Amino acid sequence: MNNFGVRDVDVVVIGAGQAGLSGAYHLQRAGLLPDRDFVVLDHAPRAGGAWQFRWPSLTYGKVHGMHALPGMELTGADEGRPSSEVIGAYFTAYEKRFDLRVHRPVAVTAVRDGGGEGGRLLVETSEGTWAARALINATGTWDRPFWPRYPGQETFRGRQLHTVDYPGPEEFAGKRVIVVGGGASGTQHLMEIAEFAADTTWVTRRQPVFREGPFDEDAGRAAVAMVEQRVRRGLPPQSAVSVTGLPLNDSVHRARESGVLDRLPMFDRITPTGAPWRRT
């Protein structure tokens, strides 16, 4: 930890992705000033949130919707350009336009009760300690992905990887590949890999739901309302695709017609050489 001492602000925002930048924007609209009344801390090396780490083959035209940040639309984006570059540039321009003064790279190591009458929180970081009346946790999940657990997983002699480590489809040339998951990332990976792999299999826990028509503002509001209703009942939010559905674009139509998107239920276990299904 550096020797900056304890610095006082009203609010610490941890994370500079969509949620963190949106929070910082509204703090500023409420009259708070960056680096005086609030501070934004981001561990990433540059602007872009988790988008900067997306795989190169995920072009902006393949993105399953990206809600604009408040106060500044994303316009004129090249759909053939990697989304990591498009959205990274957009976030960079946004930070500059609103002078949000994001501190990076800064690692937050602990948040503690500061004690005393002020009821402040102590936010310990690689840049020193901040004392704040409030904290916005906008860290996201990219750095701590969820790996589902299946019997025999540790015995598999092949390669297992999560979306966060996906390098692109070329590395799967000539291999037999199982893609697990019914979200947008899973289907995008599957359709790409199928062009290179010897064979692909798609498995999901639930039957995928495909959606016809554009995902417009009304559909977006309806999806947000569904999430809000669930959270207000004290339930954790479900996956994004559970409220948005999978878009039926031309590439998805072709993949369904060719059998690439023929789905199987989850396998029973993992063995050293594959994944068998229970016989019924």
C-alpha positions as CSV (number, residue, x, y, z in Angstrom):
1,M,0.0,0.0,0.0
2,N,1.3,3.5,-0.8
3,N,1.8,6.2,1.8
4,F,-0.9,8.6,0.6
5,G,-2.6,8.5,4.0
6,V,-6.4,8.4,4.4
7,R,-8.3,10.7,2.0
8,D,-11.9,11.7,2.6
9,V,-14.6,11.7,0.0
10,D,-18.4,11.3,0.1
11,V,-18.5,8.3,-2.3
12,V,-16.1,5.7,-3.7
13,V,-17.1,4.0,-7.0
14,I,-15.3,0.7,-7.5
15,G,-15.2,-0.2,-11.2
16,A,-15.4,1.9,-14.4
17,G,-17.6,-0.3,-16.6
18,Q,-21.1,0.6,-17.6
19,A,-22.5,0.6,-14.0
20,G,-19.5,2.5,-12.5
21,L,-19.4,5.2,-15.2
22,S,-23.2,5.6,-15.0
23,G,-23.0,6.0,-11.3
24,A,-20.2,8.6,-11.6
25,Y,-22.3,10.5,-14.2
26,H,-25.3,10.8,-11.8
27,L,-23.1,11.7,-8.9
28,Q,-21.8,14.6,-10.9
29,R,-25.3,15.6,-12.0
30,A,-26.2,15.7,-8.3
31,G,-23.5,18.3,-7.8
32,L,-20.6,16.2,-6.6
33,L,-17.2,16.7,-8.1
34,P,-14.7,14.0,-9.1
35,D,-11.6,13.8,-6.9
36,R,-13.2,16.1,-4.4
37,D,-16.5,14.6,-3.5
38,F,-16.2,11.2,-5.2
39,V,-13.6,9.0,-6.7
40,V,-13.8,6.3,-9.4
41,L,-11.3,3.4,-9.0
42,D,-10.7,0.9,-11.7
43,H,-8.2,-2.0,-11.7
44,A,-8.2,-2.4,-15.5
45,P,-5.3,-0.9,-17.4
46,R,-7.5,1.3,-19.7
47,A,-11.1,2.4,-20.3
48,G,-13.6,-0.2,-21.6
49,G,-14.7,-2.2,-18.5
50,A,-15.0,-5.9,-19.2
51,W,-15.5,-5.2,-22.9
52,Q,-11.8,-4.5,-23.4
53,F,-11.1,-8.2,-22.7
54,R,-13.6,-9.7,-25.2
55,W,-12.3,-12.0,-27.9
56,P,-11.3,-10.4,-31.2
57,S,-13.9,-12.3,-33.3
58,L,-16.7,-10.6,-31.3
59,T,-17.3,-7.7,-33.7
60,Y,-19.6,-4.9,-32.7
61,G,-22.2,-6.2,-35.2
62,K,-22.5,-9.4,-33.2
63,V,-23.0,-7.8,-29.9
64,H,-26.4,-8.7,-28.3
65,G,-27.2,-5.1,-27.4
66,M,-25.2,-2.5,-25.6
67,H,-27.1,0.1,-23.7
68,A,-25.7,3.6,-24.1
69,L,-24.2,5.4,-21.2
70,P,-26.3,8.2,-19.8
71,G,-25.8,11.6,-21.5
72,M,-23.9,10.3,-24.5
73,E,-25.0,8.0,-27.3
74,L,-22.7,5.6,-29.1
75,T,-23.1,6.5,-32.8
76,G,-21.4,5.7,-36.1
77,A,-19.8,2.5,-34.8
78,D,-18.2,0.2,-37.4
79,E,-20.0,-3.1,-37.1
80,G,-17.1,-5.0,-38.5
81,R,-14.7,-3.7,-35.8
82,P,-14.0,-5.7,-32.6
83,S,-16.4,-4.7,-29.9
84,S,-13.5,-4.4,-27.5
85,E,-12.1,-1.5,-29.6
86,V,-15.5,0.1,-30.3
87,I,-16.7,0.2,-26.8
88,G,-13.2,0.9,-25.4
89,A,-13.0,4.0,-27.5
90,Y,-16.6,5.0,-26.5
91,F,-15.8,4.6,-22.8
92,T,-12.6,6.6,-23.2
93,A,-14.5,9.5,-24.9
94,Y,-17.2,9.3,-22.2
95,E,-14.7,9.6,-19.4
96,K,-13.0,12.6,-21.1
97,R,-16.3,14.4,-22.0
98,F,-17.5,14.3,-18.4
99,D,-14.1,14.6,-16.8
100,L,-14.7,11.6,-14.5
101,R,-10.9,11.3,-13.7
102,V,-10.9,7.6,-13.3
103,H,-8.0,6.3,-11.2
104,R,-6.3,3.3,-12.9
105,P,-4.9,0.7,-12.5
106,V,-6.0,0.6,-8.9
107,A,-6.6,-2.6,-7.0
108,V,-9.1,-2.5,-4.1
109,T,-8.0,-5.0,-1.4
110,A,-10.5,-4.4,1.4
111,V,-13.5,-2.4,2.5
112,R,-13.8,-2.0,6.3
113,D,-16.0,-0.3,8.9
114,G,-14.1,2.8,9.8
115,G,-15.8,3.1,13.2
116,G,-16.4,6.4,14.9
117,E,-19.4,8.6,14.8
118,G,-19.1,9.4,11.1
119,G,-19.9,5.8,10.1
120,R,-17.4,6.0,7.3
121,L,-16.1,3.1,5.3
122,L,-12.4,2.6,4.8
123,V,-11.6,1.5,1.2
124,E,-8.0,0.1,1.1
125,T,-6.4,0.1,-2.3
126,S,-3.0,0.0,-4.0
127,E,-3.3,3.8,-4.2
128,G,-3.8,4.2,-0.5
129,T,-6.9,4.4,1.7
130,W,-10.1,6.3,1.1
131,A,-12.7,7.1,3.8
132,A,-16.2,7.4,2.3
133,R,-19.8,7.8,3.5
134,A,-21.0,5.6,0.7
135,L,-19.7,3.0,-1.8
136,I,-20.9,2.0,-5.2
137,N,-19.8,-1.6,-5.9
138,A,-19.6,-1.9,-9.7
139,T,-16.9,-4.5,-10.0
140,G,-18.8,-6.9,-12.2
141,T,-18.1,-10.6,-12.6
142,W,-15.5,-10.9,-15.4
143,D,-12.5,-11.4,-13.1
144,R,-14.3,-14.1,-11.1
145,P,-16.2,-16.3,-13.6
146,F,-18.5,-19.0,-12.4
147,W,-17.4,-22.6,-13.2
148,P,-20.3,-25.1,-12.9
149,R,-19.2,-28.2,-11.1
150,Y,-19.7,-31.7,-12.6
151,P,-18.5,-35.1,-11.3
152,G,-15.3,-36.1,-12.9
153,Q,-14.4,-32.7,-14.1
154,E,-10.9,-32.9,-12.7
155,T,-10.2,-36.1,-14.6
156,F,-10.7,-34.8,-18.1
157,R,-7.5,-35.0,-20.2
158,G,-8.6,-32.5,-22.8
159,R,-8.9,-28.7,-22.6
160,Q,-11.5,-26.9,-20.5
161,L,-11.9,-23.2,-20.6
162,H,-14.3,-20.4,-19.7
163,T,-15.6,-17.6,-21.9
164,V,-13.2,-15.2,-20.3
165,D,-10.3,-17.3,-21.8
166,Y,-11.9,-17.9,-25.2
167,P,-9.2,-17.1,-27.8
168,G,-11.2,-17.4,-31.0
169,P,-12.4,-20.3,-33.1
170,E,-9.1,-21.2,-34.9
171,E,-7.6,-23.0,-31.9
172,F,-10.3,-25.6,-32.1
173,A,-9.6,-26.7,-35.6
174,G,-10.0,-30.5,-36.0
175,K,-11.2,-31.0,-32.5
176,R,-14.4,-32.4,-31.0
177,V,-15.9,-29.6,-28.9
178,I,-18.8,-29.4,-26.3
179,V,-20.1,-25.9,-25.7
180,V,-22.0,-25.5,-22.4
181,G,-24.5,-22.7,-22.0
182,G,-27.5,-21.2,-23.6
183,G,-26.6,-17.5,-23.5
184,A,-25.4,-15.2,-26.3
185,S,-21.7,-16.0,-25.7
186,G,-22.3,-19.7,-25.9
187,T,-24.2,-19.5,-29.2
188,Q,-21.7,-17.1,-30.7
189,H,-18.8,-19.4,-29.7
190,L,-20.6,-22.5,-31.0
191,M,-21.4,-21.0,-34.4
192,E,-17.8,-19.8,-34.8
193,I,-16.2,-23.0,-33.6
194,A,-18.4,-25.2,-35.8
195,E,-16.7,-23.8,-38.9
196,F,-13.3,-25.2,-37.7
197,A,-14.0,-28.1,-35.4
198,A,-14.4,-31.7,-36.4
199,D,-17.6,-31.9,-34.4
200,T,-19.6,-29.7,-32.0
201,T,-22.2,-30.4,-29.4
202,W,-24.4,-27.8,-27.7
203,V,-25.7,-28.5,-24.2
204,T,-27.8,-26.3,-21.9
205,R,-29.7,-26.8,-18.6
206,R,-32.9,-25.4,-20.1
207,Q,-34.5,-25.4,-23.5
208,P,-33.3,-22.2,-25.3
209,V,-35.8,-19.6,-26.1
210,F,-35.3,-17.8,-29.4
211,R,-36.8,-14.3,-30.0
212,E,-38.1,-13.0,-33.3
213,G,-37.9,-9.3,-34.1
214,P,-35.6,-6.4,-33.0
215,F,-34.6,-5.9,-29.4
216,D,-35.8,-2.3,-29.3
217,E,-36.3,0.1,-26.4
218,D,-39.6,-1.3,-25.4
219,A,-38.2,-4.8,-25.3
220,G,-35.3,-3.5,-23.2
221,R,-37.5,-1.8,-20.7
222,A,-39.6,-4.9,-20.4
223,A,-36.5,-7.0,-19.7
224,V,-35.3,-4.5,-17.1
225,A,-38.7,-4.6,-15.4
226,M,-38.6,-8.4,-15.2
227,V,-35.2,-8.2,-13.5
228,E,-36.4,-5.5,-11.1
229,Q,-39.5,-7.4,-10.1
230,R,-37.5,-10.5,-9.3
231,V,-34.9,-8.6,-7.2
232,R,-37.6,-6.7,-5.3
233,R,-39.0,-10.1,-4.3
234,G,-35.6,-10.8,-2.7
235,L,-34.5,-13.2,-5.4
236,P,-31.2,-13.1,-7.2
237,P,-31.3,-12.0,-10.9
238,Q,-31.2,-14.7,-13.5
239,S,-29.1,-14.8,-16.6
240,A,-29.5,-12.0,-19.1
241,V,-30.8,-14.3,-21.8
242,S,-33.6,-15.6,-19.5
243,V,-35.3,-12.2,-20.0
244,T,-34.1,-11.2,-23.4
245,G,-34.2,-14.5,-25.3
246,L,-31.7,-15.4,-28.1
247,P,-32.1,-13.1,-31.2
248,L,-33.0,-14.9,-34.4
249,N,-30.7,-13.2,-36.9
250,D,-29.6,-14.6,-40.2
251,S,-26.6,-16.4,-38.8
252,V,-28.7,-18.1,-36.1
253,H,-31.3,-19.1,-38.7
254,R,-28.5,-20.8,-40.8
255,A,-27.0,-22.5,-37.7
256,R,-30.4,-23.9,-36.8
257,E,-31.1,-25.1,-40.3
258,S,-27.6,-26.8,-40.5
259,G,-28.0,-28.5,-37.1
260,V,-25.3,-26.6,-35.3
261,L,-27.8,-25.3,-32.8
262,D,-29.5,-28.6,-32.1
263,R,-29.4,-28.6,-28.3
264,L,-28.9,-31.5,-25.9
265,P,-29.7,-31.6,-22.2
266,M,-26.7,-31.5,-19.7
267,F,-24.5,-34.5,-19.6
268,D,-24.4,-36.7,-16.5
269,R,-20.7,-36.5,-15.7
270,I,-17.2,-35.9,-17.2
271,T,-14.7,-38.7,-17.9
272,P,-11.0,-38.5,-19.0
273,T,-12.1,-38.6,-22.6
274,G,-15.5,-37.0,-22.8
275,A,-18.9,-36.4,-21.3
276,P,-21.5,-39.2,-21.3
277,W,-25.3,-38.8,-20.9
278,R,-27.3,-41.0,-18.5
279,R,-29.4,-43.6,-20.4
280,T,-33.1,-43.4,-19.9
